[in-house]
């Protein structure tokens, strides 16, 4: 099912997120039209300089960090659409790494699709009859050479090539029948199936094969070439690369904020560098098969001049986070080392991504393979969370810290945190002992401080505050992305109080609630 598409134009996204007003957007659009008078559309530099984001910055309506966050939201929305579209290239972001023009791909390859043979959109020469097969219902019977079924009511949209295992549920009294699976629009053949003798037209077997569909829109059909078979259904199941598998970091499908550079590491080629907090890499062009639920070793080939950089490893769509990786000091950005981690992965096809939590590292590749017998998941990351997890979050956490004289939403995205005095009216808070990186995760508050209902669509973001036990000042961190429900602090040591509040799009707060240690 295809839902109503959300706006993916940068100006509309910034407006929806409350970073600009409708009047400001209209002023920027008018300014853009004026600046583009007489410009050639082939003059890329001039056109980039008059992109709506750059104009909003020039007019003082947003900061460059907010522009970068808007681009992250834009990429997220484009990735979540179910229909591949031709998207405008991302504009470059000055100050640090530039966002490269990347495919606007989406993880829209269905993991599994079962089509009942009788659920065709059109056909020729087809007979539908009751079936005694498992599950009951109907099947297609008495297929003769030249008969066909079209399944134009089942559309598959692919941004990248996808390999599928196809299972056909068939029967034949005599054997020798055959048919092929093909593209409706072009009659390209993907699979030719010969049906053996099963002994009865209602004695069913599975025939399995593998096909690869290229990027694009697909509508499939079946055409009989030799008579004498029945078909109950056919099923497509997404397949991926078998383990062990190594993915070069620069072979991303989409990214934000990083650069690709030549590497002097063993094997040559390229690595990903200039990584800042919030930058991300997504590999939805590479599906990986995890054969069974269990523990797996992930080796990251990384480097860092200073050390202390970190990133999260997760599903590209943000549906699950598997690890937080700390990059050690290697004394040079081209001196690479292996960081090995043990994580638990569920069985099935996976598409992975990474998001930078702390800047200051390069990555050349990562490898996934079965863990040794008896290996246990890496546990050297301190976890602090609420009692249970909330809904899934975006894989791109646009997090910034702000300076302010009191806890409030900042109109810009400063990179420095500040300490503020705690209120005497606050309820007592439980402190927790932490040593190392701290992972905070929270449920979405449902009420403002005045106890009025707070709907998730009204949330403008979150504010985390934490202080050492005995201190009177909090450090405040403002998160202006309402889809983010986690935050990582690179390192803390001692006895700390952690709290979280939501603010709505008008700046009204919920109560600050404690975040307690997780298991």
C-alpha positions, 0 to 999 in steps of 0.5 A, a space after each residue: 500500500 502506498 501512503 500519501 507522500 510527505 513533502 520532501 522539498 527542503 523549504 517545506 521540511 524546515 517549515 514543517 519542523 518549525 525552524 522557519 515561518 511561512 512568511 520567511 519561506 515566501 521571502 526566501 523564495 522571492 529572493 531566490 527568483 530575483 537572484 536567478 534572473 539571467 542565470 543559466 541552469 547549466 551553471 552549477 556553482 551559481 545555481 548552488 549559491 542560490 539554493 533555498 537553504 543558502 538564501 535562508 542562511 543569508 537572510 538570517 532565518 536559519 544557521 548552517 547547522 540547522 541547514 545540515 539538519 534539514 538536509 538530514 530530514 530531507 534524506 530521511 523522508 526520501 528514504 522512507 518513501 515507497 516509490 523511487 523518485 528522481 530527487 534533486 541533488 543535495 546542496 553542498 554544506 560549507 564549514 566541514 565536509 560537504 554533502 555529496 550528491 548521492 542516489 536517493 535510494 530507499 529500502 523499499 525492496 519488499 522482504 517477502 511477497 506472496 502472490 496467490 495465482 488466482 489474484 491476477 489483474 488480467 489473464 488469458 485462458 485461465 481456469 480457477 478451481 477450489 484447491 485441497 492444498 494447505 490453506 485452502 482457497 483456489 488455484 489456477 488449473 489446466 494451464 495450456 501452452 500460451 495461457 498467461 496471468 498478469 499481476 499488474 496489481 502487485 508493483 515492486 519498486 527497487 532503487 537498487 538490484 535485489 536478489 530474491 528466492 522464488 518459490 512456486 507452489 505447483 502440481 502436475 498429474 503427468 509432468 513435463 509442463 513448463 512456464 516462465 516468470 517475466 516482466 509485463 511491460 517488456 516481456 523480459 524473462 527472469 525464470 523458466 520453471 519445469 514442473 515434474 510429475 507429482 502424481 495428482 493435480 491436487 498433490 502440491 510441491 514447492 519449486 525454488 529458484 533465484 532471480 535478480 531484479 534490476 532497479 526500477 518498477 516491476 510488474 510480473 506475469 506468468 506464461 505457460 509454454 507447455 501444458 499440464 500444470 496447476 499453480 496455487 501461489 508463488 512467493 518472493 523472498 529477499 536474499 542477501 550476501 552470505 557471510 562473511 561479507 566485507 563492505 567498503 565504507 565508500 560503497 554507501 547508497 546514501 550519506 550525509 556530511 562525509 567525504 571520500 578520500 584516497 587511503 594508504 591503508 592495506 589494499 589501497 582504494 578509498 576511505 570515508 573521512 571528515 566525519 562530524 557528529 550527526 553524519 551518517 552512512 547508509 548501505 541500502 544497496 547491500 542486503 546481508 543475510 543473517 542465517 540464524 538469530 545469534 552472535 556475530 563478529 563485526 570488524 571495523 577498520 578505523 583510524 583516528 589522530 586523537 581518539 575518542 570518536 564514536 558511532 552507532 551501528 544500526 539498521 539503515 532505516 533506524 528500526 534497530 540499533 545494535 552497537 556503539 563503537 568507540 574509536 581508539 587513538 591510532 596517532 594518524 588518520 591514515 594509520 588504520 586498526 581493526 576494532 572487533 565487536 560482538 553483537 546479536 543479530 536476528 535472522 533474516 535480510 539486513 541493511 545496515 547504516 552508521 551514524 557518528 556520535 562523536 567526530 574525529 575518525 576515519 573508516 575504511 571498511 567493516 566486515 560481518 562474520 559468525 562469532 566464535 563459539 561461546 562468544 558473548 556480546 560486547 558490553 563495554 558501553 554503559 547504558 542509561 535508559 528509561 524503563 522501556 523503549 519507545 517507537 522506532 527512531 530515525 537513523 539520523 539523529 540530528 543532535 546539537 547542544 545549546 547555550 542559554 540562560 534558562 532551559 528553553 528551545 534555542 533558535 540556533 544550533 550552537 555546538 557548546 553546552 552550558 550549565 544551568 542552576 537547577 530549580 528549587 521546586 524540582 522533585 528529588 532525582 535518583 543518581 546513578 554511577 556511570 563510567 564510560 560512554 553513556 547511552 540515553 533512551 526515552 519514551 515520548 512524554 504524553 503531557 505538558 508541564 500544565 498536564 495538557 495532552 501532548 500529541 507526538 505530532 506537536 513535539 518540537 524536540 527534547 531537552 536532556 539535562 544532567 549533573 553530577 551528584 552534589 552539583 547545583 548546575 545542570 548541563 543542557 542538551 537540546 535535540 530539535 528533532 522530534 523523531 530522535 529518542 536516544 542520545 549518546 554522551 561520549 564519556 562520563 565518570 561519577 555519580 550523575 542525575 539524568 533527566 529528559 523533557 519534551 518541548 512542543 513547537 511553541 516551546 512549552 515543556 513537559 515535566 523533566 523525568 528521570 532517566 535511570 540505568 538500563 540493564 
